[in-house]
Amino acid sequence: MIQAAAEAENNPEIKRADSTETSNHIQKEYDGNEYLKRFYEALLSLENDPGQKVRIAYYGDSMTDGDLITQDLREHFQDRFGGGGVGFVPITSESAKSRASIVHQFSSDWKKISFVTDFRPKNSFGLSGNVFFITDSAGSAWLKIKPTAYKKHNSRLDQITLYYGKSKNRSGTVNQQPLIADSLLNSISLSPKGNIADLQFRHAAEIPFYGVSLDKPAGLHLDNFSSRGNSGLPFSLFDTQLMNDFDKTLHYDLIILHFGANVLSYGKKDYSWYGNSMTKVVNHLKECFPNTDILIISTADKASKIEGKMQTDPAVVHLLEAQRNYAMDTQSGFLNLYDLMGGENSMVSWADGEPTMANKDYIHFNSRGAEKIAGLIYDQIIKGYEDFKKSN
């Protein structure tokens, strides 16, 4: 995305290759709701029995940075299906200071290794696409997470589970409890101090840490896994066995993949390379999470200066086609976010309208826009769910 912004600055006016292409954006409609039946069944089971649990992993790029979109989508789901807590939180986050749903603090002696920038890690990446190590020579570090009242279902901390990997270290502790690191994936339950997850690590060097889960015992839980600069392609680096172990523990019912902003190139027409690569990625995710349905959310609208005027970049509709195609090829659900937000030139009205709902980069939504997008996504998912209930 940084590279794309630089190109825009050097070339402020992009010539439209074909003025008719944006209006003919989708020839064939497809939602793939028939491939979300396991998720719908899980929702129905939860609706009939509030003691059940449903879990969603929402993977995105900077569009969901700081829990944007996901915090409001989580709220919608928990309003109807119950549950609470913000779900899985990585050890550190580049957007921690801007996240409103929690206060997320951590010591400076954590090292993050990300699948966006590190392609040959010595240790497997965790659910968030990261793995974390303590750099202090004594293996000491801390992590504190406090829920906020920003969303009503997430103001109370009920249970804390720390997830970490295998290590030869036999002396590590967290809150004076031993960190037994014998398995590929290990977990330990911890008690909150008041309403704060306060984790103090000692002698824990060389242990790979993944994050903590902050949930209620039942209801719906939605995890935000945002990675700035992520195209979706790094998921090919997920270790199948480790993800299988995570899935056996957390039991994901739906994985949402929301990417596109880091793939769009000005005026580019051919995204078959991306579609082919993402087909392999989605099939790999199905091996990692064999009992989980997958929903692809398309790129939103994006505007560029064309012939002196901000309007939909022609690349958007070509990427959208590629995303629809790999959703079809992998038998995944598909949600057309471009159409939902209004189609051609909608980003201009979102960014320039009153009140504004997107930033002046004509790519990212602000908090108001993210809240509206969450509502549109939720309504579309629930429409599919209600249709499922009528047919069963």
C-alpha positions in Angstrom: 0.0 0.0 0.0 2.9 2.3 0.7 4.3 1.6 -2.7 0.9 2.3 -4.3 0.6 5.7 -2.4 4.1 6.6 -3.8 2.9 5.8 -7.3 -0.1 8.0 -6.8 2.0 10.9 -5.7 4.3 10.6 -8.7 1.4 10.1 -11.1 -1.6 12.0 -9.7 -3.7 11.4 -12.8 -4.4 7.9 -13.9 -5.7 7.3 -17.4 -8.9 5.2 -17.6 -8.2 2.2 -19.8 -11.9 1.5 -20.5 -14.6 3.9 -19.2 -17.3 1.2 -19.4 -15.5 -1.3 -17.2 -16.5 0.0 -13.8 -20.2 0.0 -14.6 -20.0 -3.6 -15.9 -18.3 -4.7 -12.7 -19.9 -8.1 -12.1 -21.4 -10.2 -14.9 -22.3 -13.1 -12.7 -23.7 -12.9 -9.1 -22.5 -15.4 -6.5 -22.8 -15.4 -2.7 -21.7 -19.0 -2.0 -24.2 -19.2 1.0 -24.6 -22.9 0.3 -21.0 -23.3 1.5 -21.7 -21.7 4.9 -24.1 -24.3 6.1 -21.8 -25.5 8.9 -21.6 -22.0 10.2 -25.3 -21.5 10.0 -25.9 -24.7 11.8 -23.6 -23.6 14.6 -25.5 -20.3 14.8 -28.8 -22.1 15.0 -27.5 -24.5 17.7 -26.4 -21.4 19.7 -29.7 -19.7 19.2 -31.5 -22.7 20.5 -29.1 -23.3 23.4 -27.3 -20.3 24.8 -24.8 -22.6 26.5 -23.2 -23.4 23.2 -20.3 -21.5 21.6 -19.6 -20.1 18.1 -16.2 -18.7 17.1 -15.3 -16.5 14.1 -11.8 -15.6 13.0 -11.8 -12.3 11.0 -8.6 -11.8 9.0 -8.0 -8.4 7.5 -5.4 -5.8 6.6 -5.3 -2.2 7.7 -9.1 -2.0 7.0 -9.6 -3.8 10.3 -6.6 -2.2 12.1 -7.3 -1.4 15.8 -10.5 -3.6 15.8 -12.2 -1.3 13.2 -15.2 -3.0 11.6 -14.7 -6.1 13.8 -15.6 -4.4 17.1 -18.9 -3.4 15.7 -19.6 -6.7 13.9 -18.8 -8.5 17.1 -21.3 -6.2 18.9 -24.0 -7.0 16.4 -23.5 -10.8 16.8 -23.3 -10.7 20.6 -26.5 -8.6 20.7 -28.3 -11.4 19.1 -26.4 -14.6 20.1 -24.9 -13.7 23.4 -21.2 -13.9 24.4 -18.7 -11.3 25.5 -15.0 -10.4 25.4 -12.9 -9.3 22.5 -11.6 -12.8 21.8 -8.0 -13.6 20.8 -5.4 -10.8 21.3 -1.8 -11.1 20.1 1.0 -10.4 22.6 1.8 -7.0 21.0 0.1 -5.0 18.3 1.2 -2.0 16.2 -2.3 -0.6 16.6 -2.6 -1.1 20.4 -2.7 2.7 21.1 -5.5 3.3 18.7 -7.7 0.4 19.7 -10.8 1.5 21.6 -12.2 -1.9 22.6 -9.3 -2.7 25.0 -6.4 -1.0 26.7 -3.5 -3.1 25.4 0.0 -2.5 27.0 3.2 -4.5 27.0 6.8 -4.2 27.9 9.5 -3.2 25.4 11.3 -6.6 25.5 9.0 -8.5 23.2 10.1 -9.3 19.7 7.4 -9.9 17.0 8.1 -12.1 14.0 5.3 -11.6 11.4 4.4 -13.7 8.3 4.0 -10.4 6.4 7.8 -9.7 6.6 9.4 -13.0 7.6 9.1 -15.8 5.1 11.4 -18.4 6.6 10.9 -18.3 10.4 12.5 -20.7 12.7 9.3 -21.1 14.6 5.7 -21.5 13.4 3.4 -18.5 13.2 0.4 -18.4 15.5 -3.2 -17.6 14.7 -2.5 -13.9 14.2 0.3 -14.6 11.7 2.8 -13.7 14.4 5.0 -15.4 17.0 6.5 -13.5 19.9 9.7 -13.9 22.0 11.0 -12.3 25.1 14.3 -10.6 24.3 15.4 -9.8 27.9 18.3 -12.0 28.8 16.6 -13.1 32.1 13.4 -13.9 30.1 11.3 -11.3 31.9 8.5 -9.3 30.3 4.9 -8.3 31.0 1.5 -7.9 29.2 -1.6 -6.1 30.4 -5.0 -6.0 28.8 -8.0 -4.2 30.2 -11.4 -4.2 28.6 -13.2 -0.9 28.1 -16.8 0.2 28.1 -16.7 1.2 24.5 -18.8 -1.8 23.6 -21.3 -3.1 26.1 -20.6 -6.8 25.8 -16.8 -6.4 26.3 -16.6 -4.4 29.4 -16.0 -7.3 31.8 -13.1 -9.7 31.8 -14.3 -13.3 32.5 -11.5 -15.7 31.6 -8.0 -15.5 30.3 -6.2 -18.2 28.3 -2.5 -17.8 27.3 -1.3 -19.8 24.2 2.3 -20.6 23.6 4.5 -23.1 21.7 7.1 -25.8 22.2 10.4 -25.1 23.9 13.3 -26.7 25.7 12.9 -24.1 28.4 11.8 -25.8 31.7 12.0 -22.8 34.0 9.6 -20.3 32.5 6.7 -19.0 34.5 3.7 -16.7 34.1 2.2 -15.2 37.3 4.4 -17.7 39.2 2.8 -20.6 37.4 5.0 -23.0 35.4 5.0 -22.7 31.6 5.0 -26.4 30.5 6.1 -26.2 26.9 6.2 -29.8 25.8 3.6 -29.7 23.0 3.4 -27.9 19.7 0.6 -25.9 21.3 0.2 -25.3 25.0 -2.2 -23.2 27.0 -2.7 -22.1 30.6 -5.7 -20.5 32.2 -5.2 -17.4 34.3 -7.3 -15.4 36.7 -7.8 -11.7 36.1 -6.6 -9.2 38.7 -9.7 -7.1 39.2 -10.8 -6.5 35.6 -7.3 -6.6 34.1 -5.3 -9.4 32.4 -2.0 -8.8 34.1 0.6 -11.3 33.0 4.1 -11.3 34.4 6.7 -13.5 32.7 9.9 -14.8 34.3 12.7 -16.9 32.9 10.6 -17.4 29.8 13.2 -16.7 27.1 13.1 -18.9 23.9 9.5 -19.8 24.5 7.3 -18.9 21.4 4.2 -17.1 22.6 1.1 -16.5 20.4 -1.4 -14.5 22.5 -4.3 -14.6 24.9 -8.0 -15.3 24.5 -10.4 -13.2 26.5 -13.9 -14.8 26.3 -17.0 -15.7 28.1 -17.7 -19.5 28.6 -20.6 -19.4 26.0 -22.0 -17.3 23.2 -20.4 -15.9 20.1 -16.8 -14.8 19.9 -15.1 -12.9 17.1 -11.3 -12.6 16.9 -9.7 -9.7 15.1 -6.5 -10.7 13.2 -5.4 -7.6 11.4 -2.0 -7.2 9.7 -1.0 -4.0 8.0 0.3 -4.7 4.5 -1.2 -8.1 4.3 -2.5 -9.3 0.9 -3.8 -12.6 2.2 -1.0 -14.6 0.5 1.1 -15.1 3.7 -1.4 -17.6 5.0 0.4 -20.1 2.9 3.0 -20.0 5.6 0.7 -21.4 8.3 1.8 -24.7 9.8 -1.0 -27.1 9.2 -0.4 -29.2 12.4 -0.2 -26.1 14.6 -3.4 -24.7 13.1 -5.1 -28.1 13.6 -4.2 -27.9 17.2 -5.5 -24.3 17.6 -8.7 -25.4 15.9 -9.2 -28.4 18.2 -8.9 -26.0 21.1 -10.8 -23.0 19.9 -13.2 -24.7 17.4 -13.6 -22.1 14.7 -17.0 -22.1 12.8 -16.2 -19.4 10.3 -13.1 -17.8 8.9 -13.5 -14.4 7.2 -10.9 -13.2 4.7 -11.1 -9.4 4.0 -8.3 -8.3 1.8 -7.6 -6.2 -1.3 -6.2 -2.8 -0.4 -2.7 -4.1 -0.6 -3.2 -5.8 -3.9 -4.8 -3.0 -6.0 -2.5 -1.5 -8.5 -3.6 1.6 -10.5 -5.3 0.7 -13.7 -4.2 -3.0 -13.6 -6.5 -5.4 -15.3 -5.2 -8.8 -14.8 -5.5 -10.3 -11.2 -5.5 -13.9 -12.3 -2.2 -14.4 -10.6 -3.7 -13.2 -7.3 -6.8 -15.4 -7.8 -4.7 -18.5 -8.6 -2.5 -17.8 -5.5 -5.4 -17.2 -3.2 -7.1 -20.4 -4.4 -4.1 -22.3 -3.1 -4.2 -20.2 0.1 -7.8 -20.9 0.8 -7.4 -24.6 0.1 -4.5 -24.6 2.6 -6.6 -22.9 5.2 -9.2 -25.6 4.7 -6.5 -28.2 5.6 -5.6 -26.1 8.6 -9.2 -25.7 9.7 -11.0 -28.7 8.2 -14.4 -28.2 9.9 -14.6 -24.4 9.3 -16.5 -22.5 6.6 -14.8 -19.6 4.8 -16.3 -16.3 3.7 -14.4 -14.1 1.3 -15.2 -10.3 1.6 -14.3 -8.4 -1.5 -12.3 -5.2 -1.9 -14.2 -2.1 -1.1 -14.3 0.8 -3.6 -11.2 2.8 -4.0 -10.9 6.2 -5.7 -8.0 7.6 -7.8 -7.6 10.8 -9.7 -8.7 10.0 -13.3 -8.9 12.8 -15.9 -8.7 15.4 -13.1 -11.4 13.9 -11.0 -11.5 11.5 -8.1 -13.5 8.4 -9.1 -13.4 4.6 -8.9 -10.1 3.2 -9.9 -10.7 0.7 -12.8 -8.5 -1.8 -11.0 -11.2 -2.3 -8.4 -13.6 -4.3 -10.5 -10.9 -6.5 -11.9 -9.7 -7.5 -8.5 -13.3 -8.0 -7.4 -13.7 -10.5 -10.3 -10.6 -12.4 -9.2 -11.9 -12.5 -5.6 -15.3 -13.8 -6.7 -13.6 -16.4 -8.9 -11.4 -17.8 -6.2 -14.4 -17.9 -3.8 -16.2 -20.0 -6.4 -13.2 -22.2 -7.1 -12.7 -23.0 -3.4 -16.5 -23.4 -2.6 -16.4 -20.4 -0.2 -18.9 -17.8 0.7 -18.6 -14.4 -1.0 -19.7 -11.0 0.1 -19.5 -8.1 -2.5 -18.5 -5.2 -0.3 -18.0 -2.9 -3.3 -21.7 -3.3 -4.2 -22.9 -3.1 -0.6 -21.2 0.3 0.0 -22.8 1.7 -3.2 -20.7 0.5 -6.1 -19.0 2.9 -8.5 -17.7 6.2 -7.0 -19.1 5.3 -3.6 -15.8 5.8 -1.9 -15.8 9.4 -3.1 -19.2 10.0 -1.5 -18.0 8.3 1.7 -14.9 10.4 2.0 -16.3 13.7 0.8 -19.8 13.5 2.1 -21.2 14.9 5.4 -20.6 13.3 7.8 -17.4 11.8 6.4 -17.2 8.0 6.6 -13.8 7.5 5.0 -10.3 9.1 5.0 -9.0 11.3 2.3 -6.8 8.6 1.0 -10.0 7.3 -0.5 -9.1 3.8 0.7 -9.7 3.5 4.4 -12.9 3.9 6.4 -12.9 6.1 9.5 -14.7 4.9 12.7 -18.1 6.1 11.5 -17.6 4.3 8.2 -16.3 1.2 9.8 -19.4 1.0 12.0 -21.6 1.3 9.0 -19.6 -1.3 7.0 -19.9 -3.7 10.0 -23.7 -3.3 9.9 -23.8 -4.0 6.2 -21.7 -7.1 6.6 -23.7 -8.3 9.5 -27.0 -7.8 7.7 -25.7 -9.8 4.7 -24.5 -12.7 6.8 -27.8 -12.8 8.8 -29.8 -12.7 5.5 -28.0 -15.9 4.5 -28.7 -17.4 7.9 -32.4 -16.6 7.8 -32.6 -18.1 4.3 -30.9 -21.2 5.7 -33.4 -21.4 8.6 -36.4 -21.1 6.2 -35.1 -24.0 4.0 -34.4 -26.4 7.0 
